[in-house]
Amino acid sequence: MMARVIALDYSGFKTLVLAAVLPPAPLLLLAAWGGWRLRRGRRLGGVVLVLALLGIWLSATEAMGELLSRALGQPVPLRPAQVDALRGRPDGAVLVLGGGVRRLAPEFGAGVPTATTAERLAYGVWLARRTGWPLGFTGGIGWTATELKQPEAQTIARVAAEDYGLPLRWAEASSRDTRENAAHTLPVLAAAGVKQVLLVTHAAHMRRALRAFEAEAAPLGLSLLPAPVGLGVDGLGSFDDWCPSPEGFARVRYLVYEQLAWWAGH
């Protein structure tokens, strides 16, 4: 009971901190401060207000997401020719990292993957079929996913089998974050004779995922091959890229979140 209370406390604290530091909250606070300074006759307040409003606009655009992605280092895509070269190797595995599930989708009467997880799973299935390698998934109930009643892996195991016709070989369901994804999954793969792992996650998450997985893979003699999804093609070339959109807002928030998590060592 005590452990459950501590988990809930940590979850609430993390949710509150993220709400305060992710866009648009810091920029809204900056705009409010600038407006207050302007009302008191401080011209600098007007400058701050304009910059904050411009920042709010840009933080919801694909262009800002593309610029942030390039600044943080976007991984290169795994080319189809590279994937085809892996076919026939008996010691490989495709591993998809969880990115969240919806506890209940009324139209399905069951839990379903979020858009993030669905994109990763679709690519993981494609890789598994192209290489002939078995498919694994890692994801339990995340620190802030307190509404979930069952682990992500349980939902994805059903979706992979029923919707894709490709049952998971491994479904790790106890991890709560990226570091635990690595610590709980790689020993199982190594014990099964796996030597090379195609690691599937989003491009924005790949740097942090590799840091966690490489630390666990080296002692086990495993090699990792990044297989990122969600890579941008341009993101700067059209007028629409500089206009706010739900996709742009989500991308910027995700990139900021990943950078904060990197700095925090998670």
DORO-131305 format. One line per field, with one value per residue (C-alpha): residue in one letter; x, z, y. Coordinates in Angstrom, 2 decimals. Last residue first. Layout:
<pts>
resn: c(a_...) .
px: c(X_...) .
pz: c(Z_...) .
py: c(Y_...) .
</pts>
This chain:
<pts>
resn: c(h_g_a_w_w_a_l_q_e_y_v_l_y_r_v_r_a_f_g_e_p_s_p_c_w_d_d_f_s_g_l_g_d_v_g_l_g_v_p_a_p_l_l_s_l_g_l_p_a_a_e_a_e_f_a_r_l_a_r_r_m_h_a_a_h_t_v_l_l_v_q_k_v_g_a_a_a_l_v_p_l_t_h_a_a_n_e_r_t_d_r_s_s_a_e_a_w_r_l_p_l_g_y_d_e_a_a_v_r_a_i_t_q_a_e_p_q_k_l_e_t_a_t_w_g_i_g_g_t_f_g_l_p_w_g_t_r_r_a_l_w_v_g_y_a_l_r_e_a_t_t_a_t_p_v_g_a_g_f_e_p_a_l_r_r_v_g_g_g_l_v_l_v_a_g_d_p_r_g_r_l_a_d_v_q_a_p_r_l_p_v_p_q_g_l_a_r_s_l_l_e_g_m_a_e_t_a_s_l_w_i_g_l_l_a_l_v_l_v_v_g_g_l_r_r_g_r_r_l_r_w_g_g_w_a_a_l_l_l_l_p_a_p_p_l_v_a_a_l_v_l_t_k_f_g_s_y_d_l_a_i_v_r_a_m_m) .
px: c(16.22_19.39_17.58_19.25_17.97_14.47_14.45_15.55_12.85_10.13_11.23_11.08_7.65_6.28_7.58_6.05_2.66_2.41_3.41_0.86_-1.92_-1.08_0.34_1.59_5.24_5.06_1.94_4.03_6.09_9.74_10.60_9.30_11.45_11.27_10.68_11.44_8.61_10.23_13.73_15.32_18.57_20.76_21.91_24.57_24.29_27.25_25.42_27.81_27.40_23.61_22.68_24.57_23.71_20.02_19.83_21.91_20.25_16.80_17.82_19.14_16.17_13.40_13.12_13.50_10.63_11.23_12.26_15.50_16.60_18.46_21.48_22.82_19.66_20.26_17.12_19.10_20.27_16.67_15.63_18.66_17.72_14.14_14.05_17.09_16.37_12.70_13.64_15.85_13.12_10.40_7.91_8.97_6.90_5.22_7.88_6.09_8.43_7.68_4.81_2.10_1.98_-1.50_-1.42_-4.80_-5.37_-1.86_-0.20_-3.25_-3.49_0.22_-0.05_-2.69_-0.71_2.51_0.97_0.37_-3.14_-5.39_-4.12_-5.29_-2.03_-0.06_2.33_5.08_4.46_2.50_4.42_6.22_8.54_7.59_9.18_9.03_10.81_13.08_12.05_13.83_11.02_8.27_9.89_10.71_7.13_5.81_8.19_7.12_3.46_4.29_6.17_3.36_0.75_2.80_2.86_-0.77_-1.82_-2.27_-5.74_-7.59_-10.86_-14.50_-13.37_-15.60_-15.38_-11.57_-10.44_-7.13_-5.52_-1.94_1.47_4.80_6.12_9.47_9.46_12.14_12.96_15.15_18.27_20.23_19.19_20.38_18.39_17.29_19.63_20.69_17.02_16.91_19.98_18.48_15.24_17.23_17.21_16.61_19.34_19.03_18.04_20.52_19.22_19.57_17.99_14.99_14.63_14.57_12.05_9.76_10.02_8.97_6.14_4.53_2.97_6.02_6.30_3.06_3.78_7.28_5.87_3.54_6.47_8.57_5.74_5.15_8.86_9.16_6.08_7.42_10.66_8.59_7.77_4.72_3.16_0.75_3.75_5.26_2.02_1.84_5.43_4.71_1.63_3.58_6.33_3.74_2.20_5.66_6.45_3.05_3.03_5.12_6.48_7.89_4.83_2.76_5.85_6.38_2.76_2.77_6.03_4.66_1.43_3.26_5.70_2.86_1.00_4.09_4.64_1.03_1.38_4.58_2.81_0.00) .
pz: c(-17.68_-17.13_-16.28_-19.21_-21.53_-20.03_-20.63_-24.23_-24.75_-23.34_-25.57_-28.60_-27.65_-27.03_-30.42_-32.20_-30.50_-31.39_-34.99_-35.36_-33.83_-36.26_-36.00_-39.26_-40.29_-41.96_-43.81_-45.71_-47.21_-47.18_-43.53_-42.46_-44.93_-44.79_-41.08_-39.37_-37.36_-37.09_-36.04_-36.56_-34.60_-34.89_-31.56_-30.89_-28.02_-26.15_-22.82_-21.11_-24.03_-24.29_-20.93_-21.34_-25.04_-24.21_-21.96_-24.14_-27.26_-25.92_-25.13_-28.66_-30.21_-28.55_-31.13_-33.94_-32.61_-31.48_-33.00_-31.95_-34.40_-32.10_-32.93_-30.97_-29.92_-28.38_-26.24_-23.11_-24.88_-25.62_-22.00_-20.75_-23.16_-21.96_-18.29_-18.18_-21.52_-20.96_-17.38_-18.68_-21.03_-18.40_-16.36_-17.23_-16.11_-19.32_-21.57_-24.48_-26.40_-29.46_-30.39_-32.56_-36.20_-37.72_-37.94_-36.41_-34.15_-33.16_-33.07_-31.48_-28.74_-27.89_-28.00_-25.28_-23.00_-23.70_-22.59_-19.12_-17.67_-15.63_-17.05_-15.47_-13.57_-16.76_-15.10_-14.10_-17.10_-16.96_-18.80_-22.11_-24.19_-27.47_-29.36_-32.94_-34.39_-37.40_-40.98_-42.14_-44.15_-41.99_-38.76_-40.24_-41.38_-37.99_-36.24_-38.54_-37.72_-34.01_-33.91_-35.64_-33.38_-30.29_-31.14_-32.34_-29.02_-28.91_-28.26_-25.19_-25.68_-26.66_-30.16_-30.67_-26.97_-27.04_-23.55_-21.70_-24.49_-24.96_-24.54_-26.33_-26.02_-27.48_-30.38_-30.55_-33.76_-33.22_-34.80_-34.34_-37.31_-40.05_-43.18_-43.92_-42.54_-45.96_-46.74_-43.84_-45.06_-48.55_-47.07_-45.51_-41.77_-41.38_-40.07_-36.53_-35.92_-33.86_-31.26_-33.55_-36.46_-34.39_-32.94_-36.41_-37.64_-34.65_-35.13_-38.76_-37.86_-35.92_-32.45_-30.64_-33.35_-32.36_-28.62_-29.26_-31.22_-28.31_-25.89_-28.09_-28.33_-24.58_-23.78_-26.07_-24.51_-21.02_-21.99_-22.45_-18.73_-18.16_-15.43_-17.95_-19.99_-17.02_-16.50_-20.19_-20.13_-17.08_-18.72_-21.91_-19.91_-18.10_-21.43_-22.79_-19.86_-20.19_-23.99_-24.10_-21.51_-18.20_-15.96_-17.25_-17.04_-13.40_-12.50_-14.24_-12.52_-9.10_-9.65_-10.77_-7.88_-5.39_-7.06_-6.96_-3.29_-2.47_-4.29_-2.44_0.88_0.00) .
py: c(9.29_11.33_14.56_16.30_13.61_13.80_17.56_16.98_14.36_16.63_19.51_17.22_15.90_19.39_20.55_17.56_17.90_21.59_20.94_18.14_20.23_23.05_26.55_28.12_28.08_24.66_25.81_28.38_25.57_24.55_24.19_20.77_18.83_15.03_14.51_11.20_9.67_6.25_5.25_1.81_1.95_-1.15_-2.52_-5.13_-7.60_-9.07_-9.08_-6.67_-4.22_-4.41_-2.86_0.43_0.41_0.22_3.28_5.60_4.20_5.04_8.61_9.17_7.35_9.35_12.13_9.61_7.54_3.98_0.67_-1.03_-3.71_-6.05_-8.21_-11.17_-13.03_-16.44_-16.61_-15.72_-12.57_-11.59_-12.08_-10.14_-7.31_-6.88_-5.90_-3.60_-1.97_-1.19_-0.28_2.52_3.66_3.92_1.88_-1.67_-4.69_-5.88_-7.40_-9.09_-11.40_-13.54_-11.24_-12.71_-11.55_-11.63_-7.84_-6.99_-9.99_-11.03_-7.61_-6.00_-8.62_-8.44_-4.65_-4.58_-6.87_-5.01_-1.73_-3.09_-3.50_-1.25_2.02_5.27_5.74_6.27_8.75_6.31_4.10_0.85_-1.85_-1.53_-3.67_-5.32_-8.19_-9.40_-12.42_-11.92_-12.78_-9.64_-8.06_-9.48_-8.32_-4.93_-4.33_-5.46_-3.06_-0.25_-0.78_-1.11_2.19_4.05_2.46_3.34_7.04_7.13_5.61_1.86_0.43_-0.81_-2.62_-2.15_-1.31_1.75_2.54_2.85_1.88_2.20_4.18_3.02_4.61_4.83_1.30_0.35_-2.09_-4.79_-6.63_-9.67_-11.17_-14.40_-16.52_-14.15_-14.93_-11.40_-8.75_-7.42_-6.69_-4.21_-2.35_-2.17_-0.79_2.09_2.65_6.35_8.66_9.92_13.56_15.56_17.99_21.01_19.19_18.13_21.61_23.16_20.58_21.12_24.87_24.45_22.07_24.88_25.12_26.49_29.15_30.87_30.71_32.06_34.97_35.70_35.57_37.85_40.39_40.34_40.67_43.68_45.26_44.66_46.39_49.51_49.60_51.76_49.65_48.15_47.05_45.20_43.30_42.44_41.19_39.06_37.57_36.86_35.14_33.02_32.06_31.24_28.97_27.19_26.67_24.58_22.16_23.40_23.80_20.89_18.71_19.64_18.92_15.54_14.59_15.56_13.64_10.53_10.74_10.98_8.12_5.93_6.78_5.83_2.53_1.70_2.40_0.00) .
</pts>
